[in-house]
Amino acid sequence: MGFSKETRLRALVAAARHCCVCHRYKGVKVEVHHIVSETEGGSDEFDNAIVLCFDCHCDAGHYNTGHPRGSKFSVEELRAARDKWYKLVREKNIHPPSEPDYLYCRYLICKNWEILREITAGDLSKFPLKNPVLVNNSVLAFLRKVTAVHRESYRHAREWGESYRDENAYKEAYPDAVKVDKGLFGFPYFELVRTPSKSEVKKRIANLDGVTGLLLQAGIPIGEIATAMGYWEVCGEPCFQEVYRLRPVRGVFLAVTNISDRVIRLTSVEGNVWGKDIRDYRSFMEKKHEVVSEVTLPVSPLAQDMTVLIPIGTILAPLNYIPEEVASSSSEGLETGLYQVLSHVYYSEDCVQEFHAWGPLIRPKRIKLEISSLPFYQELHELDLQNLYTIDRSWAAGCCPHLFFVHYPAGRISYAGELFTRKPGKLSYNNVEIPKDVNKIVIAELEQERTTVKCVSSQGKLLLKKFELVKDQTLELQVYSNSLVRISGFYVPSQKLKRSLMDPWGRNCLIGNFIAQRAK
């Protein structure tokens, strides 16, 4: 899952933001990475962390012994270099920085369709970085084409399917539907998933969602365009509801901020380039056929604190939910009632394998710039989905609390369902059958609301009386296997919501993230 925020901070402080190998002060241009990689069994503990500049990180080849070139850094060498540098820092035996940082460079993924439409239209008034200017290039032209095919200013993560009387009726209609493992973070809110047919997607979705139509036109496999999911809808008249999950489109940008007190002119970006149109589709990790190129930047001189936003690619996120480790985030409320969040996130290596590149893609290596007509180069770290920023918008949520089972002896957690599904503020009762391998239950409040658990009892014995939870708080109780537990209570949203938020995919993301965090 990656290093925790505390471990990263501890490593950066121990290294004084210098590279542990070359000993250069690099400020924001350093990364905390594994000495022994996660794929080789390396832990997320402080002892396995090392601070490296982008250059030495690339030379280390991600510490992979299969890296094809050069003399690899051994585990022993990296640890020795780190420990020696940490000792010099503790003894204050280091020199002041000799290389000033001119630019602060970040990769940023736009997750929200409304923001993506604003950016492609040249509207940066709500962009979360100060004084932004946008570069017009081939990637931006492609993003404009993609956003133009979908007429709405928003794009949901789903489209509704048919309703069924129960799970068996759905299975009769679609025998290929597969039961969901509630202990995994991909689709824990749902009961069944299946791959829809091509004709089904054309008929039911493509005329509603222009992006889906464009993906079909590009010849992308149907199983990578949409997934059908069935779940029990308990709000209103209970039914077994089908919903289609649509392939999410993300815009990828390089944000370059002038953090010096000098006026800077960016002239070009050097890197690997691949792809032109909608037929160019491949795994994000695939780098064959990329060519080294220099992309001109027609940008006016940048004053202090100005940011250049360079479109560098379009990627398709996985259909299933993937967890994000958030190192830091900041949010602001917009006049529309939405919240806009800028987060520094890390995806696991396994999750990155599920992303795909679509259309033109630039993998920057360095930026060429001028200061007082003198040329300079700014080295860039590789476009890495395991270390970047995301920008998103969402409504303040409010639905109901969630119940999880803890299985023994391993302590694995699985999703059990929603609690108190009546209207907000109305007392509800839930009778929960405890499976034979479960010895604990967890009640989790995952949204902006207050939950009151009035009473929890089992086999005539009172387990708990009146307990309140707010966002990110949990209640864990010991229970007996094969018993019946009765839970009563209600929830109240933190604020009056302007529109219905009963989006099953949004709930799935909250639940999936909780499972992933507990597993960690």
N, C-alpha and C positions, 0 to 999 in steps of 0.2 A: 504493500500500500504506500510505501515511501516514508521518509522521515517526518516526524511530527514537527509542528511549528517550534516547539521548545528546543528540540534537538538541533534544528537548523540555526536557530538564534544562538545557541550555545557554541556551535561550531564556528559561526561567523565572528563571534566575539573572541573566541580563542585564537583565531587566525588574524584578527584585526583587519578583516577583509582583504588580506593579502593571499596570494596563491601559495600553497604549501610546497610547491615544487620549484617554481622559478622565483618566488619571493617578491614578485612585483605587486605593488598596491594597485588593485583594479576597481575599487569602489563597488559600484553596482554590477560590474561585469565579472562576477564570480558565481560559482554554483557549488552547492553542497551535494556531493554524490557518493555512491557506495564504493568502498574499496573492493569488497567482494560483492559482485552484482547480485541482485535479487534472484535472477534466473539460476545462479549457481549456489543459492542457499544463503546469501548474505543477509544479515539482520538489519533492522531499522534502528539499531542502538547507536549511541554516540561513538562507541569504539570503532564502528564500521564506517564512520563519516569522514570525509576529507573535503577541504575547500580548495577548489582549483579555478584558475582563470580559464576562459574559453579555449585559448590556444593549447594549454597543457591537458585540458579535458579531451580535446580532439586527439592529441598525441597519445593519450592513454587508451584510446580506442574503446571507451566505455569499460575499460578493464577486462576486456574479453580476450582470452588467450587465443581465440581463433581470428583475431584481427590480422588482416593479411600483410601489413607492411611494418617495417621498422623494428626496433628493439622495444619490446613491450615493457611497460612498468610492471614489475612483480608486486604481489601483495605486500611482501616484506619491505620492498623499496618504498612503496607509497606510505606505509605505516611509519617507517623510519624517518622519511622526509617530513611527514606531518608532525610527529612527536618532537623532532628537533626544532621545527618552526614554532610550535606552541610554546616550547621552552624559551626561545628567544623573545617571544611576545611577552611572556610572564615576567621575564627579566628586563623588559623595556629596552632590549638591545636591538632595536630595528630603526631604520632610517626614515625620515619623513618622505612622503610620496614625491617621486620625481616626474611622474607622468600625470598631468591633469586630465580629468574626465571632461570631454566636451559634450558628449551626447549620452543620453539615457535611452537605450533601445529595448523595447518590449514587443513580444509577439502577442497579439490579441485576437481572440475568436469572438465574433458577434453571434450570439445564440438566439437573439430575438429577431423575428421577421420584421417587425415595425422599425426597429433601429436600422436593420439592413436596408430597408427601403429608403429611409431618411438619408443614409450615407450615400447610396447610389444616386440619389437625387441631388446630392451636394449640400444637404441640410445637416450641418454639424452643430446646430444651436444647443442640442441636448447632449452632445458628446461629453463624456466624463473627464477628459483631459483639457488643460487650459490652452486657449489660442490655437486650435487645430486648423490645418490646411490639408486638402485632399489632393493626391496625385491622380491624374487621369491616365490610365494605362490599359493594356489589353485585358488584365484581370478585372478591372472595374467595368469594362465594356461587357465582359461575360456575365458578371454579377447583375448588371442592368438588364441583360437579356433574360436571365433567370427570374428576377423579380417582376419583370414586365408581363410574364405569362400568367401570373396570379393576380387577379384584379383587386383583391381585398388588401387593405392595409395591414391585416393580421393573417397569420396562417396557423391553424391549430395543429397540434401534434396528432390529431385523430379526426376520423369521420365516423358517424354512427352507422351501425348495421341494423339487423333485424332483432326483434325481441322474441324470446322463447319461454315456454311455460316453466321449463327447468333444464338442468344440465343434461339429462338423458335425451330430451327433445333436440337439443343442440347437437349431441353426439350422433343422433339418428340422421340429422341433416348433413353433418360433416364427420364421417367416421375417421378421417385422418387427423382430427383434433387431438392434441397431446396434453396430458395432465401436467400442470405446472408444479415444480418443486418449490414449495413455500419457504424453503430455507436458503434459496439463492436470491441474489438481488436483481435478476433480470426482469421477471414479471411477477413478483410476489403477490400483488393485489388481485391478479386474475386466476381463474380456475383452469381454463383451457386455452391453448394457442394453436394456430394452424397457418399454413401458407395459402393465401387465396389464389384462385386461378387468374390467368391473364385476362380472360374475357370478363371475369367478375370485377377486376380492378378497372378495366376500361369502362364498364357499364356503370359501376357504382361510385367510383372515385374520380376518374380522370376529368370528367366534366365539371366537377366541383373544385378540384385542386389542380391548377395549371402546372405546378412543379411535377406532380405525378405523371401528367401527360407528357411532359418533356423527358422525364426519365424513361418512360415507355418508348418514346421516339428514339432515344439514344441506344436502345437495345439492351439496357441493363437487366439482368435476371430478375424475374418477378419476386423471388424470395428476398431480394435486396432492395425492393421498392416499398413493400407493405407487408404487414403481419395482421392477421385477424385474431382477436382475443375475446373470450367470453368470461363474464363475471356476474355475480349476483348484485343487482341494483336494488338496494333496500330503502332508498329515499323515495317516498311516494308508494305506488302499488308495486310490491316486490315482483321481480321478473328476472330471467336470465338474459342479460343484454350482451349483444356483440358490438364491438367497436374495432375500427381499423386504425392501426398505428402506421403513420406515414413517415417516410425517410426524412429526417431533419437535415436542412441545408444550413451550413455555417460559412460565413465570410471570414477569411483570415487576413489580418493586416499586420504590418510592421509599423509600430508607433515610435517615432524618433523625436526626442525632445532635446532642445538646446539647454543644457544645464550650466553653461559657462556664461561669463559676462561679455563675451565676444559675439559679434555678428558672424554667422556661419552660412555658407552656401553649399548645399548638397548638390553634387553633379551627377552621380550615378550609383547604382547598386550592382555589385558583381556577385554572381552566383550561378546555380544550376537551374535551367529552365526546361519545362516540358509541357506539352499539351496545347490545344488550340480551341476545340469546340466541344459540343455535348457528347460526342462519341469517344472522347478521351476520358476513360474511366479506369481506375486501377487502385490497388491498395496504397494507402498513404505511405507505407513503408517501402514500397517498390521504387527503386531509383535507377533502374536500367533505362537506357536511351535518353537520359537527361544530358543536356549539353551546357557547357560553360558559356555564359553570355554576360554582357554588360548592358544594363537597362538604364537609359538616360532619365534623369529626374528634372523635369522642367519646373523647378520650384524657385520662388523668390527667396532672397536672403532671409535667414531666420534670426530673429532677435531672441534675447533671453526668454526662456519659458515657452517659446512657441513649439508646437508639435506638428510634424509632418506625418500624415497617415498614408501609408503606401499599401495598396491592395496587393496581396501576394498569392492568393489562392481561394478556391472554393472546395470545401470538404463536405462529405456526407457522413454524419454521425451514425452510430449503430441504431438499429431498430429497438433493441432491448435497452433497458436502463443500465447505465454504467456509472459507478460512484466517482465522485470528485473529492479529493482531499484539499480542503481550502486552507491555505496558509494564512491569508488575510483577506479582508473585504471591506468595502465602504459602500454605503447606500445613500440615496437621496430620494425624497418624495417629489413626484412631478405633479403639475397642476391637474392632470387627468385622473389622479388618484393612484396611479401606478408607482411602484418603487423600482428605481434603476440601481443595479448592483454591479460594481467592478470588483472582481475577485482574482487573487493569485492562486491558481489551482494546479494540482498534479494528478494526472491519470496514471494508472498502473501500466506496466509494459504489456500485459495481456490485453487490456482494454484498447490500447493504441492500435493493436493489430486489426481491430474491427472498423477503423475509420478508412474511408476511401477518398482519394483525390478525384476531382471532376473538373474538366476544362483546363485552362492554363494555370500553371503553378510555378512560382519562383521560390527557390530555396537560397536565400541571401547568404553570402559569405563575408562580405565587407562592404562598407560604404566609402565612396570617394567624396571628399569635401574640400572646400577652400576656406582659409581664414586669412584675410588681408592679402588675397590673391596667391597665397602659398598653398600647395597641395598637401593634404593629409589623408590617412586612411583610418577608418574605424573598423576594427575587427568585430564580427558578430558571431554569437554562438548559433549552433544549428537550430533550425525550426524543429522544435521538440515538443510534442504534445504532453510530455511528462513534466513540463515546466513552462507555463505561460499564463496569460491573463484572459479572463472571460468578461463579457459585458452582457447583461440580461435585464429584462423587465418582468415584473409580475405584480398581480394584485395581492393585497394583504389577504392571506388565506383564512379559512375558518370552516371546518367541516365536522369532525368529531374525533375523539381519541381512538387509539388502536391497541389491540391486544396481541401479545406474542407469547409463544410457548418456549420454555427452556428445556432442552432434552438432556437427559443424563445417560452415560457419565461424561460425555464429551463437552457438555455445555453449549451445544449448537442451538441457535435460536431460529424459530420459524414463525411465519405470520399466521395468526389465528382469526383475524377479522376485526371489523369495526364495532365500537361500543356506543351505546346511547344515540341511536340513529333517528330518534324522533326529532321534532323541531327544536332549535336551540332554546334552552331554559326549561324544557319539558322533561320531567323525571322518566327515566327509562330503566328497564330490567333486562338483563342478559343471563341466560342459563348456558353455561359453558361445560361441555364434556371434556374432561382431561384425558388425553391419550395415555397409554400404558407406559411410555418411556419419558414422560414429562413429570418433573418434580417442582417446577416453578412457573409462575406466570409474570409477565411484565405488562403493565399498563403505561403507555407512552403518549404524551401530549407533544405532537410534532408541529403544531401550527399556532398562529396568533390567536389564542383563545384561552379561557380558563375552564378547566374540568373539575367538577366536584364529584368525588366517589363517595356516595352516601354510606354504602355498606357492602362488604364482601363476606359471604358465608359459604360453608361447605359441610354437608352431612350434619346439619343442625348446630354447627359450631361457628361462632363469630370470629372471622379472621381479621377484620378491619372495620372501623367505624369512622366515617367522615375524614376525607383526605383531599387536599386540593393540589392541582397541578397546573403549571403554566408552560409556555413553549420550552421545549428541550428538557423537560423534567420527566422522570419516570418513577413508577411505583413497582417494586418487585416483591412478590409474596410466595412463600412456600406452600405447595399444595400436594395432595395425594394423587398418585396415578389411579386412573379408572374411576375417579370421583366426579361429582357434579358440583360445580361452583356457581353461585348466584351473585351477580354484580349489579348494583343499582347506582344511578347517578345521572348527571346531565352536564352539558357544556354550554358556554356562552362565548361567542366571538368577542374579540377585544374591541372591535369597532363595527359599526353598521356597514355592510358590504353593498356596493353599488350594483353588482351583477352576480348571477349565480356562479358559484365556483365548484360545482359538483363535476369536476373533470376527473375521470378515472385515471388518466395517465399522470396527472399531477399527484394524485394520491400514491400511485405506483412508485413515483420517484422518491417521495418522502419515505415510504416504507423500505424501498430498496436501499436508500442511503443509511437508514437506521440499521438494517441487517448488516451492511458492509462495515459500518463503524463498530458494531458489536463484535463482528468476526475479527476485526483488527485488534 
